[in-house]
Amino acid sequence: MHTHDVDEELVAAAAEVARTRCRGDNHTMAAAARATDGRIVTGVNAYHFTGGPCAELVVVGTAAAQGAYDLRTIVAVGDRDRGVVPPCGRCRQALLDYFPALEVVVPTPGGGLRAVPVIDLLPHTYVWADHQPATPSQAGGVSGARGPGAA
């Protein structure tokens, strides 16, 4: 597994949102992502028994709404000082599909943090983009892969 430097500012941004915005059972996780232009985008999960979106997926939509279509790094932090939490399987797959070069900050067994390529979190995975017809936006490389329904 490849390890890269941790974006401490990004972790702090997610922790601040978790501390100040995650209240009650509906919002228990916060996430922050760094766009390739340097912006930090944050969001919280929207828990619902039908499968509401995780904080990481909220951040993907929020980033797009703000015109940040390429994300470099993402991290999720739990409420009540739970610290950095790795993404669930659904988020891992969606993040890989949207941002194949994304780095994900995860905890280490020793209590530290590391940033790893999202592909390292899903070895031997299905890659959605491999089964889609090429479009002009995808011809430019992995940053052009925007995921399902992208034009």
C-alpha positions in Angstrom: 0.0 0.0 0.0 1.4 3.4 -1.0 1.5 6.0 1.7 1.7 9.8 1.2 1.9 12.8 3.4 -1.3 13.7 5.3 -3.0 17.0 4.5 -3.3 18.2 8.2 -5.3 21.3 7.2 -7.9 19.0 5.5 -8.2 16.8 8.6 -8.6 19.9 10.8 -11.4 21.2 8.5 -13.3 17.9 8.7 -12.8 17.7 12.5 -14.1 21.2 13.0 -17.2 20.5 10.9 -17.8 17.3 12.9 -17.4 19.2 16.2 -19.6 22.1 15.3 -22.2 20.7 12.8 -22.8 17.1 13.6 -25.6 17.0 16.1 -28.0 14.2 16.9 -28.4 11.0 15.1 -29.1 12.6 11.6 -25.5 14.0 11.2 -22.8 11.9 12.7 -19.9 12.2 10.2 -18.2 15.1 8.5 -15.9 15.0 5.5 -13.6 17.4 3.8 -12.0 17.2 0.4 -9.2 19.2 -1.2 -9.9 20.1 -4.8 -7.0 20.2 -7.3 -7.3 24.0 -7.3 -6.6 24.0 -3.5 -10.1 24.7 -2.3 -11.4 22.7 0.7 -15.0 21.5 0.4 -16.9 20.1 3.5 -20.1 18.3 4.2 -21.9 16.1 6.6 -23.8 12.8 6.2 -27.6 12.8 6.1 -28.5 9.6 8.0 -31.8 8.0 7.1 -32.9 4.4 7.5 -33.4 4.2 3.7 -29.7 4.7 3.2 -29.0 8.4 3.2 -25.7 9.6 1.8 -22.4 9.4 3.7 -20.5 12.6 4.3 -18.0 11.7 1.5 -20.7 11.5 -1.1 -22.3 14.8 0.2 -18.9 16.4 -0.4 -18.7 15.1 -3.9 -22.0 16.7 -4.8 -21.2 19.9 -2.9 -17.8 20.2 -4.7 -19.6 19.8 -8.1 -22.1 22.4 -7.1 -19.2 24.8 -6.4 -17.5 24.0 -9.7 -14.8 21.8 -8.2 -14.9 18.7 -10.4 -11.5 17.2 -9.6 -10.7 16.3 -6.0 -7.2 15.4 -4.8 -7.7 14.2 -1.2 -10.6 13.4 1.1 -11.0 12.6 4.8 -14.0 11.7 7.0 -14.2 12.4 10.7 -16.7 11.1 13.2 -18.7 13.1 15.7 -18.0 12.9 19.5 -14.3 13.0 18.9 -14.2 9.6 17.1 -11.4 10.8 14.8 -10.7 9.9 11.2 -12.9 7.1 10.0 -12.2 5.2 6.7 -14.9 5.3 4.0 -17.4 2.5 3.8 -17.4 0.1 0.8 -20.1 2.1 -1.1 -18.1 5.3 -0.7 -14.8 3.6 -1.7 -16.4 2.4 -4.9 -18.0 5.7 -5.7 -14.9 7.7 -4.9 -12.8 5.4 -7.2 -15.3 5.7 -10.0 -15.4 9.5 -9.8 -11.8 10.2 -8.9 -9.4 7.3 -9.7 -6.3 9.3 -8.6 -7.9 10.4 -5.3 -5.9 10.1 -2.0 -7.9 9.0 1.1 -6.8 9.8 4.6 -7.2 6.8 6.8 -6.2 5.8 10.4 -3.2 3.5 11.0 -3.2 0.6 13.5 -0.8 2.6 15.6 -3.1 5.6 16.0 -1.6 7.8 13.3 -2.9 8.8 9.9 -1.8 8.1 6.4 -3.0 9.1 2.9 -3.4 6.3 0.5 -4.6 6.0 -3.1 -8.3 5.1 -3.2 -7.5 2.1 -5.5 -5.5 0.7 -2.6 -8.7 0.5 -0.5 -10.4 -1.6 -3.1 -7.9 -4.1 -4.6 -9.3 -6.2 -7.4 -12.3 -4.0 -7.8 -14.8 -3.4 -10.5 -13.8 -0.1 -12.3 -16.9 1.5 -13.6 -15.0 3.7 -16.2 -13.5 0.6 -17.8 -17.0 -0.4 -19.0 -18.1 2.9 -20.4 -17.8 4.2 -24.0 -15.1 6.8 -24.3 -16.3 10.4 -24.4 -14.3 13.5 -25.4 -14.0 14.5 -21.8 -12.5 11.1 -20.9 -9.9 11.3 -23.6 -7.8 13.6 -21.5 -7.0 11.0 -18.8 -8.2 10.0 -15.4 -9.2 13.5 -14.4 -11.8 13.4 -17.2 -13.6 10.4 -15.6 -16.5 12.0 -13.8 -18.5 9.0 -13.0 -22.1 7.9 -13.7 -24.2 10.3 -15.8 -21.4 12.7 -16.5 -21.3 14.5 -19.7 
